[in-house]
Amino acid sequence: MTEVAHPASPAQRTLITLLLMGAALMVVLDTTIANVALPHMQASLGATSESISWVLTSYILASAVSMPLTGWLADRLGKRLLFTVAVAGFTLSSALCGIANSLGLMVAARVFQGVFGAFIVPLSQAVMYDINPPERHVRAMMIWGIVVMIGPIMGPLAGGFLTENFSWRWVFFINVPIGLLVSAGAWGLLSPARGEPRPFDFVGFTLLTISLGSLQLLLERGTQLDWFDSGEIIIEAGLAVAALWMFVVHTMTTPHPIVPVGLFKNANFTAALGLGAVVGGVMMAGAALTAPMLQRLFDYSVFDAGLLIVPRGIGSMIGVVISARLIARIDSRMIVCAGMLLMALSLHMMTGFDLQMDSGPVIWSGLVQGVGISFVMIPLNLLAFTTLTPVLRTEGAALYSLVRNIGGSIAISVATALIARNLQVSHADLSANVTNTAAPFIDAGIIERLGIRADTLLSLIDLEINRQSMMIAYLDDFWMMMWASALAAPLVLLMRRAKPGSEPIAIGE
């Protein structure tokens, strides 16, 4: 493989970093920024509540299916050409999303947006390693980590602001000027070097596409179709498992697999995949659950709910700075373990939420969680990629991003399903305790004397039971994520120490 030379001057390195981070921010923002605009899109596009969900599903599906192609395309086309085309395509498809006047055009544009966006984040991470010498890798990952962590957190806030003050179309139009600037700058500044072309693993790609596509459809549509009571969900689950099994067997036996086997011979990288899936799940599910909870149960507006999630972003920035300093002094594995435990602590704080609280518990738990996520993500990147040779970095970055996104999708689907189930269970348990003894004012005689006003009284009681039941359902989800964070922490024991500034060790070529 042709090595990518480090830029000659710090100024050039700074410009490339700004371009890479601008592109990555566009993509990670789009994973959550459109969520808050869905009701407005539904009314404008004349869609049903079920069909409008394809605006999100199509993007996630296209991104998941395309991401494994990143390494092969980067070797074939070169990172400069692939990155430039990806940013330009993402920009054009964003503009098409903004002018869409029908659901069909919107979904088609979102598919292209997902395809092009899939290449941008892993390429930005790989190029950040390429343009920086080993002694600057920690700082490079600190910058990259801030963008990747802040994007999903700031998405709902930015989406709410643009939707309420302008139009839902600006959620997509905002990408256009950034994308045009980045694509032009990337073509002029990135190295045109290419890797050694290798045969395309069509069979492996097809099997992986079927598996990932089926899994994403299962996760996105499971709640709507009542999971395994639906024939569609059973078929999708069968396809996902069968195709994954065939993909694993094929990958182990073919000479040029689309996902290099050498990645899985690296214990650091393999353990990082597991931890990344858990962190991605907590980060994305936390953002997906907290904002709707604040709106439904505490009557915050979309924008105010987004503001209360900002402290998690502030905590992330604080954690990035602290962890970057600690990496030079102590074992990175200890920082990752501390981060997982801080995430568990923040989720334990969230299990104490109640309907009478003010914004304080949300702010403080968000700060702690943000610090914890940064304590995991920054040293985890160092542990995962320091021992990878440059030839495997692009594929590794693509797989790492893919697993993190899948972890987020699984966590959101499981959390949503548990909320629906636990809401019903808690409603039944609470209703069983509303008796004449516990609430004497609902005695049959009193109800009869109240007449028509009794219906209002009973409706208010049922409304309060629903509120309490939903709060309990959210708390159950926080408990689940807390234990997932705590139980994943021992995965760091599978890693070996990586020193900042060291050259990649030839593992898994």
N, C-alpha and C positions, 0 to 999 in steps of 0.2 A: 504494500500500500504506500502511496506517495504521502509523506508526512506534510502536515500543514505547518509552515514556518510561523513563528511568533511575530506579530507586528513589530516593526522597527522602532516605533516611537510610542510613548505613553499616550500622546494625544490621539493617535489612531486607535489604540486599544480602548480609550474612553468613548470615542465616537461609536465604535462597533458595539460596545456594551450598551450604550443608550439605545441603539437600533434594536438589538436583541431583546432588551427588556421592554421596549415599546411594543414589539410584536407579541411577546409572551403575555404581556398585560392584556392586550386585546382579546386573546384567546381565553385566558382564564376568567376574565370578566364575563365573557359570553356564556360560560357554564352556568351562571346564576342570574345575570342581569335581566334576561328575558322572562324569568319566572314571574316577577311582579307585574309585568305588562300583559300577561295572558288574558285576564278578563277584558281588557281594552281591545286586544287583538280579536277576541271572540266576537265582540259586538261589531267591530269594524269589518271583519271578514265574513260575517254571517255564518260562523261555525257553531257546532254544538259543543257542550262541555266535554264530551268524550273525544270528538275529532280534533279539538284545539290542542289536545295533549301531544299530537303528532308533531307540533312545532318543536317540542323538546325531544321527543323520542327519535325523530329523524336525525337530529344533530348528534345525539349520543350514539346511535347506531352507526352512522357514517364515520364518526371519529374512531370508534372502537375497531371497526373493520379495517380502516386505512392505516392506523398507527403502526402495525407490524411491518408495513412496507417501507418505513422510513430508512432503515439501514441499507436495504438493497437499492433503493432509488438514490440515496446519497452516494453510494459507490459508483453507480452507473452515470449519474448526471453531475455529481459534485455538489457539495453543500451550498455553494454560492447560488447555482442555478436553481436547485430545489427550494432553497429558502426564499429566494426572490419570487419564484413562481407561486409558492405557497402563500406568501403574504399578499401578492397581487390578486390571486384567486380568492383569498379570504375577503379582501377589500371589495372586489366586484360582487361577490355573493352577498356581502353585508348590504351593499347598495340595493341589490335586487330584493332583499328582505324588506328594506325600508320602503320601497315603492310597490310592494306586492298588494294587489287588490283582490286576491282570491286565496283560499286556503291551499289550493293545489300549487300555485306559484310560490307561496311562502314555504311550503314543505320542500319543494324542489330546491329552492335557494338555500334552505337550511341544510339539505343533504350536501350540497357543494361546499357550504361553509364548514361543515363537519369534516369533510374529506381534506380540504386544504389546511384547516386548523390543526388536524391531527399531526402534521409534520412539524409545526412551528415550535411547540414547547420542547420536545426532545432534541430538535436541532439546535435550539437556543442554548440548551444545557451542554450539548456536545461541543459547540463552537466556543462557549465560555471556557471550557477546558483547553481547547486547541490554542486559543489566542493568549493564554496566560501561562507563564512558566510554573513549575510545580510549587515554588514557594508562595505563589499568589492564588493557589487553588481555593484555599479557605475563604479568602476575601471575595473571590469570584462567586463561590457558592452562597456566600452570605447575601450578596446582591441579588443573585438569581432566586434564592429562597424567599427573600422579602416579597418579590413580585408574585411568585407562585402562591404564597400563603395569603397575601393581602387581597389578591384578585377576587377569589370566591367570597371573601368576607365583605368586600366593598361593593360587590355586584348588586345585592338588593337595595343598598342605599343609593347607588348611582341610578339604578333602574327606576326606583321610586321617585327620585328627584326629576329625572327626565320625563317620566310619564305624567307626573302631576303638573309640571310647569310648562311642558312643551307638548309632546305627543309620543306615543309608544314607538313611532317610527324613528325617533332620534336615538332610541336604544341601539339601533343598527347604523344610522347615519354617522354616529360619533366615531365609528371605526374608519370612515373613508379618508379624512385628512391624515390620520396617523398612518394608515396603511400605505397611502401614496408616498409619504415621506420615507417610511421604512424601506419599502421595496426599491425605491431609487437609490437610497443610501447603501443598502446591502449589496446591490450589484456593483457599486463603485468601490466598496471597501473590503468585502470578503475575498478570501483566496479562491482562485478558480481550480485549485488542485482537486483531483478525483482519486477515489480508491481503485482498487483492482476489481474490475467487473467480474461478477460470478453468475452462474446460471440461475434463472428464476425458478423457485420451487413452487410450481403451479399447484401441485397436489396439496402440499402443506398449507399454502395460502387459502385454497378452497376449503379445506377441512377447518382451518382456524376461523375463516369467515363464517362458516355455518355454525360453529360452536359459539363464537362471540355474538353473532347476530341473534341466534336462538336465545342465548342467555339474557341479552339486553331486552329482547321482546318480552321474555318471561318476567323479568324484573319490572319493566315499565307497565305491563298490562295485567300483572297478577292481581293487584288490588281491585281493579275494575271487574275482573272476571271471576273473583272469589277463588283464586289460586287453583288447587288441584281438583276442584269440583268442575273445572272447565276442561273440555277435550283439547282446546287449543293449547292451554298451559301444559298439559301432559305431553303433547306432541313436541312442544318446544323444549321441555326438559329432557325428553328422550333424545332429541337431535343434539342438544348441547353436550350431553354426557357421551353419547356414541361418537360424535365428531371429535371431541376432545381426546378420547381414548385412541382413536385412529391417528389423530395428529401426533400424539406422544410416540406411538409406535413408529410412525413414518419418520419423525424427527430423529429418532435414535438409529435409524437404519439407512437414511439417505446421506450422500456425501456432502450435499450443499443445502441444508435446511434453511428455511426462511428465518427461523430463530436459532442462532448458533448454540450448539450444545455446550460449547465452552463457557457460556455464561453461567450455566448451572453447576459447573465444576468449581466455581468460585464460591466458597462458603459465605464470605462477606456479602456478596451480591445476592445470593439466594436468601439469606436471613433478612437482608434489607427489603426484599420484595414482600416478605410477610409483615414486617413492621410497617412498611409503606402502605400496605393495604389497610391495616388497622388505623393508621394516622389519617389516611385519606377518608376512611369511613367516618371517623369521629369529626373531622374537619367539615366534610360536606354534609353529613347528616345533622351535625350540630347547627349549621347555618340553615339547613332546610327545615328543621323543627322549631328553632327558637323564634324566628320572625313570625311565622303563622301563630305560634302560641301567644306571643305578645299582642297580636292583632285580635285574635279570637277571644282570649280570656281576660285581657287587661285593657282592651279598647284603645290600643295605640294605633295611630295612623301608619300607613306603609312607610312613610319617611321617618317618623319617630321610632318605629320598630327597627329600621335600618340603623339609626343613630345609636341605639342601645347595643348593636352588634359591633360598633366601631371599637370599643375598648378591647375586644379580642384582637383586632388588628394592631392596636397600640401595644398590647402585650406581646404580640408576635415580633414587632420591631425591637422592643426592649430585649426580648429573648435572643434575637439574632445577634445583637451587639454583645450581650453577655457570653453567649455560647461561643462566638468567634474568638473572644479573649480567653475563654477557658480551654479551648482546644489546644492552644499552645502550651498549656501548663499541666493538664491532666488527661488521662486516658479518655478518648472520645466515647468509648463504650459506657463509661460511668455517666457521661452527660446524657447519652440516649436513654439509659435506664432511669435517670432522674427525671427526664422529660416525660417518659411514659407514666411515671408515678405522679407527676404534677398534673398531667391530663386526667388521671384517675381521681386525684383530689378535687379538681375543678368540677368534674361530673358528680362527685359526692356532694359538693356544695349545691349543685343544681337539683339534687334529689330533695333538698330542703325548701324548694320553692313552694309558695302557697298563694292563694288568691287575694290575700290581704297585704302582700308585701309591696314595697315601693321598688324603684329601679335599682337600688343599691346592690342586692344579691346578684342581679343580672350583670351589672358592671364588674363587680369583683370576681365573680366566677369566670367571666369572659377574659379579664386580665390574666388570671392564673392559667387558664387554658391556652391563651395565646403564647405565653412564656413557655409552657410545656411543649406545644407544637414546634416552636422554634428550636428548643433544646433537642428535639428528636430529629427534625428535618436537616439541619445544617451539618451536624457531625455524621448523620446517617449517610448523607450524600458523599462525604469524605470517605467513610468506611467502605461504601459500596463501589466507588469509582476509582479510588487510588490504586487498588490492586487489579484494575482492568487495563489491559493494553489499549492504546489508541484505536487499534483496528476493531475493537469490540465496543467502543464507547457509544457510538451512535445507536447500534442495536440495543445496547444496555439501557440507554436513556429512553428509547422508545418503549421497551418492555417495562421499565420502571414506571413511566407515566401511565402506561396502559393498566398495569396492575393497581396503581393508586386510584385511577378512575373507576375501575371495576369494583374495588373495595368501597368507593363512595356510592356507586349505584346499588350494590348489595345492601349496604347499611341503610340507605334511604328507603329501599323497598321493604326491608325487614322492619324498620322502625315504623313506617306507615302502616304496614299490615298489623303490627302489634298494637298500634294506637286504635285502629278500628276494632280489633278483637277485645282489647282490655277496656275500651269504652263501654262495650256491651256488657262485659262481665261486671265491671264496677257499677254500672247503672242498675243492674239486677240486684247486686249486693246492697247498694244504698237504698234502693226502693223498698227492699224487704224490711228495712229498719224504720221506715216511715209508718208508724202505727199510731193508734189512739193514745197509747201510753207515752210515746216519744213526742208526739205532736197533738195535744188534746184539741186544738182548734180545728182539726179535720174530722171531728166526730160527725157521724151521719146526721145527727139532729141539727148540728150547727150548719152543715153543708146544705141541708134542706131549707133552713131558714134564710140562708144567704141567697138562694134562688139562682138567678143568672150570674150573679157575681161569684158564685162558687167555681164556675168554669175558669174565671180569671185567676182565682186563688190557686186552683189545682195546676193551671198552666205555669204559674210562677214557681210553684214547688218543683214541677218537672224540669223547668229551665235551670233552676239551681242545682238539681241533681245532675243534670247534663254537664254543667260547668265543673262541678266537683269530680264527676267521673272522667271528664277529659283531662283535668289536671292530674289525676291519678295515673291516667294512661301515659301522659308525657313523663311523669316521674319514673314509671316503669322502664321507659326507653332510656332515660338517663342512667338508671341502675345497670341496664344491660351494657351500655357503652362503657360505663365505669369498670365493670369486670373484664370486658374485652381488652381495655387498655392495660389493666393491671396484669392480666394473665399473659399478655403478649410480651411484657418486659423481659422475661428470661431468654427470649430469642437472641439477645445480645451476647449470650454466652457462647453462641455458635460462631461468633466473629473473632478475628484476630486483630490485634492492635494495628492501626494505620497512623503513621506519623505525618503531620502536615509538612508539605514541602518535599516529600519523598517522590522519587520517580515511580511510575507504574511498574509493578512486578509482573513478570510474564506468567500469568495464571490463565489458563483456559484459552489459549490461542487456537 
